[in-house]
Amino acid sequence: MSNSTMTTTTTTTMGKIIWPPDSVRGMRDLNRDLFRRIVRIPFVVTDINNIDTVGQLLRPYFLKINQFKPIQEYESSSSNEKRKIFLNPDHSELFESLISDLIEHQFLCRLTKTTEEFIGHEEIELKYEHFNHLTIFRSIFDHNNESSDNSNPDFSLSGFSTIGHIIHLNLRENLLPYKKLIGQVLLDKIKGCRLVVNKIDIIDTKYRNFAMETLASDDDPSVTTVVDTTECNVRFRFDFADVYWNPRLSHERTLILKKLNREIDHVYDVFAGVGPFAVTAAKLRKCQCLANDLNPASYRWLKENVQLNKVEHLVRCFNQDGREFIRNQVKEDLIKQIQSFDGKAEDSDQLWKLASENLGHTISSDNIEELHEVRKVAPNKLMYRLSFRIDKNILYGRTFNNDSDD
Ligand SMILES: C[S@@+](CC[C@H](N)C(=O)[O-])C[C@H]1O[C@@H](n2cnc3c(N)ncnc32)[C@H](O)[C@@H]1O
């Protein structure tokens, strides 16, 4: 670390101690060294036997930064019986009275045998590694926010989508000069991220995928836009550059899924993309699906996702214009379903007869409450529930005259 970046600062313009130095404001090319800063961190020492009690009380005030343990061994303890707890200096007003209580109840150790000191201070060098991406962005961008209203979201970077190993941004114009820096910080800070891309324009292409530029990527040349991701425990693989995928629709998909009757409903997905509705309906609800998308790339990945989730027996894939798909495949399948439903209506007479035979008594049509298809137990085997009122004749298994009191 160069001396020029090593300054002992008490506060920053944000008024905080645990914050990057003011010199990072407005940075456009990421210089990680500029985040270095020496700060004085308060700590207390407790006997290991009291660590649970003291730790629980002081936890809200721990120094919580990345790659730093707030509870550490106390070096001067030869028998390893003491622990040092680092506290966040930005909360000092809040923990002072709590510490007085802990001292009074003899939960804290004196720092030296000769003095009555219970709070020590240690100089620690804060670095880029210690800050999360939100702190880094705020410390860089906040001065650019010319609005007096701090809630102005112009320079906030709250929203981004994560799709497998890709982070996808849609940066506002005022952030474009910082795009490489933003990409690099996200790559550094977001676990599992290997590629950061930004949507470059708002042109709505026919297939709803959009052009994107790479902002940052890890050094491995094998990193591509082909991602593996999961939604509701269903696996998906696709090339994010060629198809439509929006993780923010996952809640909507769950709502639709809940409406489906397991093993009974048929799903016709006209604009299926890579299959988030159809493949999930097949995998989790065992529904028969016809899935279609006009984009050849979506169709390719749709088929791959059907295989990946082992639902080939439930999903049939098509690469057609939606109108054509509805006029042909959907119509054909619906007619088939209606015909099989009609067939089942005839079957219901058979079921009624079967039930009567087994009971040894004819169930009169007046007594039938409901004939309900419960579920498919095998591809050609359906389970039904026949509900009927039990009259005396059925109960005694004999044919009585209805007027009899027997
Ligand atoms: C907004 S995306 C939705 C995809 C999918 N339902 C999802 O939630 O991920 C619309 C899809 O419609 C497809 N598409 C566009 N025009 C089409 C057409 N005329 N016929 C069939 N699919 C079409 C696109 O390729 C795209 O995958």
The ligand as an SDF file (V2000), in Angstrom:
LIG
                    3D

 27 29  0  0  0  0  0  0  0  0999 V2000
  -42.1790  -12.5230  -23.7000 C   0  0  0  0  0  0  0  0  0  0  0  0
  -41.5120  -14.0020  -24.3340 S   0  0  0  0  0  0  0  0  0  0  0  0
  -42.2180  -15.1730  -23.1700 C   0  0  0  0  0  0  0  0  0  0  0  0
  -41.5440  -16.5120  -23.1830 C   0  0  0  0  0  0  0  0  0  0  0  0
  -41.9600  -17.4420  -22.0520 C   0  0  0  0  0  0  0  0  0  0  0  0
  -43.3920  -17.5770  -21.9370 N   0  0  0  0  0  0  0  0  0  0  0  0
  -41.3330  -17.0060  -20.7210 C   0  0  0  0  0  0  0  0  0  0  0  0
  -42.0760  -16.6430  -19.7920 O   0  0  0  0  0  0  0  0  0  0  0  0
  -40.1140  -17.0330  -20.6140 O   0  0  0  0  0  0  0  0  0  0  0  0
  -42.4730  -14.2240  -25.7860 C   0  0  0  0  0  0  0  0  0  0  0  0
  -42.0350  -15.4030  -26.6250 C   0  0  0  0  0  0  0  0  0  0  0  0
  -42.8720  -15.4380  -27.7880 O   0  0  0  0  0  0  0  0  0  0  0  0
  -42.1040  -15.8640  -28.8880 C   0  0  0  0  0  0  0  0  0  0  0  0
  -42.7970  -15.3880  -30.1140 N   0  0  0  0  0  0  0  0  0  0  0  0
  -42.8010  -14.1590  -30.6400 C   0  0  0  0  0  0  0  0  0  0  0  0
  -43.6050  -14.1190  -31.7190 N   0  0  0  0  0  0  0  0  0  0  0  0
  -44.1530  -15.3540  -31.8440 C   0  0  0  0  0  0  0  0  0  0  0  0
  -45.0860  -15.9180  -32.7400 C   0  0  0  0  0  0  0  0  0  0  0  0
  -45.6170  -15.2350  -33.7360 N   0  0  0  0  0  0  0  0  0  0  0  0
  -45.4370  -17.2030  -32.5480 N   0  0  0  0  0  0  0  0  0  0  0  0
  -44.8890  -17.9410  -31.5530 C   0  0  0  0  0  0  0  0  0  0  0  0
  -43.9870  -17.4410  -30.6750 N   0  0  0  0  0  0  0  0  0  0  0  0
  -43.6250  -16.1760  -30.8090 C   0  0  0  0  0  0  0  0  0  0  0  0
  -40.7510  -15.2440  -28.6640 C   0  0  0  0  0  0  0  0  0  0  0  0
  -39.7350  -15.9590  -29.3320 O   0  0  0  0  0  0  0  0  0  0  0  0
  -40.6160  -15.3310  -27.1340 C   0  0  0  0  0  0  0  0  0  0  0  0
  -39.9350  -16.4930  -26.7550 O   0  0  0  0  0  0  0  0  0  0  0  0
  1  2  1  0
  2  3  1  0
  2 10  1  0
  3  4  1  0
  4  5  1  0
  5  6  1  0
  5  7  1  0
  7  8  2  0
  7  9  1  0
 10 11  1  0
 11 12  1  0
 11 26  1  0
 12 13  1  0
 13 14  1  0
 13 24  1  0
 14 15  1  0
 14 23  1  0
 15 16  2  0
 16 17  1  0
 17 18  1  0
 17 23  2  0
 18 19  1  0
 18 20  2  0
 20 21  1  0
 21 22  2  0
 22 23  1  0
 24 25  1  0
 24 26  1  0
 26 27  1  0
M  CHG  2   2   1   9  -1
M  END
$$$$
